[in-house]
Amino acid sequence: MALKRRFPIFKILIAALGLFLVYKLLILPHQVRLDMSRHISRIRNFRVETEDGNAMRETASQEGATEVGKCVKKIRSEAYFKVAKEDYYHERFDDAMLRLERAVSLDPSNYEAFRLMGQIRFEERKFRQAFNYYSRALEIPNDDPYILRDLNMLKKLLHFHEIELVELRSRNRASYDPVVAAEIKALEFNLED
C-alpha cells in the first residue's frame, strides 16, 4: 500500500520538476533581455572627465544614430544607382538622371554616380555638362585610371567645338545660311551648361 502511495508522489514530483524547468526556460530570455538593456543604457550614458576636471556627458546613442543614418543613406544611394544603371542600359536617360541626382544627394561621395551622369550627358551630346560631372567624379578618391583620359578627351572636344562655333558664326555673319545657323544651334546646345 505504501508503495502505491509513493508512486503518485514521484509522478507529481517529476511533473513539478518539469514545470519548474519549463518556467525557467521561458523566463530566462526575458531576464537576458533585461540585463542587456541595463548594459546598453550604461553604454549610452557614460561620463568623460575633461582635462580641466569638468564632467562632460556624451551619449553614444547620438553618435550611433548618425553613423546608422550615414549607412542607411549610403545603402539607399547604392540602390538608386543600381536602378539608374538599369535605366541607362535601357536608354531611359531622363529616369536615370533623376535617380542619379537622388543618389548623389544621399551620398555626395558616390563616384560611380557622377561618372555615369557624365557618361549619360556625353551620349546626349551635352559635353559641357558631361565635363562638369567628370570633373566632380575626379575630385572623389577612386581607382579608375580612365577618368583622366575621358576628361582630357572632353576638354579637347569642348575646345574643338568652341573653335568651330566661332568659325561658323563668322561664316554666318558674312552670308546667312540656314544650314550653318542650324549647326550653330546644335553646337550651342552641345556646349550649354
C-alpha positions in Angstrom: 0.0 0.0 0.0 2.8 2.4 0.9 4.4 1.7 -2.5 1.2 2.7 -4.3 1.0 5.9 -2.4 4.7 6.9 -3.2 4.3 6.2 -6.8 1.8 9.1 -7.4 4.1 11.3 -5.3 7.0 10.5 -7.7 4.8 11.4 -10.7 3.8 14.7 -9.0 7.5 15.5 -8.2 8.6 14.7 -11.7 5.8 16.8 -13.2 6.6 19.7 -10.8 10.3 19.5 -11.7 9.4 19.5 -15.4 7.1 22.6 -14.9 9.9 24.3 -13.0 12.4 23.7 -15.8 9.9 24.9 -18.4 9.3 28.0 -16.3 13.0 28.8 -16.0 13.5 28.3 -19.8 10.7 30.7 -20.6 11.8 33.3 -18.1 15.5 33.2 -19.0 15.2 35.1 -22.3 13.3 37.9 -20.6 16.0 38.1 -17.9 18.8 38.2 -20.5 16.9 41.0 -22.4 16.5 43.0 -19.2 20.2 42.5 -18.3 21.3 43.6 -21.8 19.0 46.7 -21.7 20.7 47.7 -18.4 24.1 47.4 -20.0 23.0 49.2 -23.1 21.7 52.1 -21.0 25.1 52.2 -19.2 26.9 52.4 -22.5 24.7 55.1 -23.8 25.1 57.4 -20.9 28.8 57.4 -19.8 30.7 60.3 -18.3 34.1 61.5 -19.6 36.3 63.7 -17.5 37.9 66.6 -19.4 41.3 68.0 -18.8 40.0 70.8 -16.6 38.1 68.4 -14.4 34.6 69.2 -15.7 32.4 66.3 -16.3 31.1 66.0 -19.8 28.2 63.7 -20.6 28.4 62.0 -24.0 25.6 60.0 -25.4 26.7 57.1 -27.6 23.2 56.8 -28.9 23.5 60.2 -30.8 26.8 59.2 -32.3 25.5 55.8 -33.2 22.4 57.3 -34.7 24.4 59.5 -37.0 26.5 56.5 -38.1 23.4 54.4 -38.7 21.9 57.4 -40.7 25.0 57.6 -42.9 24.9 53.8 -43.5 21.3 54.0 -44.5 21.9 56.9 -46.8 24.8 55.1 -48.4 22.7 51.9 -48.9 19.8 53.9 -50.4 22.2 55.8 -52.7 23.6 52.5 -53.9 20.1 51.2 -54.6 19.2 54.4 -56.6 22.5 53.9 -58.5 21.6 50.3 -59.4 18.2 51.2 -60.7 19.7 54.2 -62.6 22.2 51.8 -64.2 19.3 49.6 -65.4 17.6 52.7 -66.8 20.9 53.7 -68.6 21.2 50.3 -70.2 17.6 50.5 -71.4 18.4 54.1 -72.7 15.9 55.8 -70.4 18.3 58.7 -69.7 15.9 61.1 -68.1 14.8 58.5 -65.5 18.5 57.5 -64.9 19.5 61.1 -64.4 16.7 61.7 -61.8 17.8 58.6 -59.9 21.4 59.5 -60.1 20.7 63.0 -58.8 18.9 61.4 -55.9 21.8 59.0 -55.3 24.2 61.9 -55.3 22.1 63.9 -52.9 22.1 61.0 -50.4 25.8 60.2 -50.8 27.9 63.0 -52.3 30.9 60.8 -52.4 29.3 58.3 -54.8 32.0 58.3 -57.6 30.2 55.9 -59.8 27.0 58.0 -59.9 29.0 61.1 -61.1 30.8 59.0 -63.7 27.5 57.6 -65.0 26.0 61.1 -65.1 28.9 62.3 -67.2 28.5 59.3 -69.5 24.8 59.9 -70.0 25.4 63.6 -70.7 28.1 62.7 -73.2 25.8 60.3 -75.0 23.2 63.1 -75.1 25.9 65.3 -76.6 25.8 67.8 -73.7 29.5 68.0 -73.5 29.9 70.9 -71.0 27.6 69.1 -68.5 29.5 65.8 -69.1 32.8 67.6 -68.4 31.4 69.1 -65.2 30.2 65.6 -64.0 33.5 64.0 -64.9 35.4 66.8 -63.1 33.3 66.2 -60.0 34.0 62.5 -60.2 37.7 63.2 -60.4 37.5 65.1 -57.1 36.3 62.0 -55.3 39.1 59.4 -54.5 38.8 56.4 -56.8 40.8 53.8 -58.5 39.6 54.5 -62.1 42.6 55.0 -64.4 40.3 56.0 -67.3 38.7 59.1 -65.8 41.6 61.3 -66.7 41.6 60.1 -70.3 37.9 60.7 -70.6 38.2 64.2 -69.0 41.1 65.1 -71.4 39.1 63.9 -74.4 36.1 66.0 -73.3 38.4 69.0 -72.8 39.7 68.7 -76.4 36.2 68.1 -77.7 34.9 71.2 -76.0 37.9 73.2 -77.3 37.2 71.9 -80.8 33.5 72.8 -80.6 34.3 76.3 -79.4 36.7 76.9 -82.3 34.1 75.5 -84.8 31.4 77.7 -83.3 33.5 80.8 -83.7 34.2 79.9 -87.3 30.6 79.1 -88.1 29.4 82.4 -86.6 31.9 84.4 -88.6 30.8 82.5 -91.8 27.1 83.1 -91.0 27.7 86.8 -90.5 29.2 87.2 -93.9 26.2 85.5 -95.6 23.2 83.9 -93.9 22.9 80.2 -94.4 20.1 78.2 -92.7 22.3 75.0 -92.6 25.1 76.9 -90.8 22.5 78.5 -88.5 21.3 75.0 -87.6 24.8 73.8 -87.0 25.4 76.8 -84.7 22.3 76.0 -82.7 23.4 72.3 -82.4 26.9 73.4 -81.2 25.4 75.8 -78.7 23.2 73.1 -77.4 26.2 70.8 -77.0 28.1 73.5 -75.1 25.4 74.7 -72.8 25.8 74.2 -69.1 
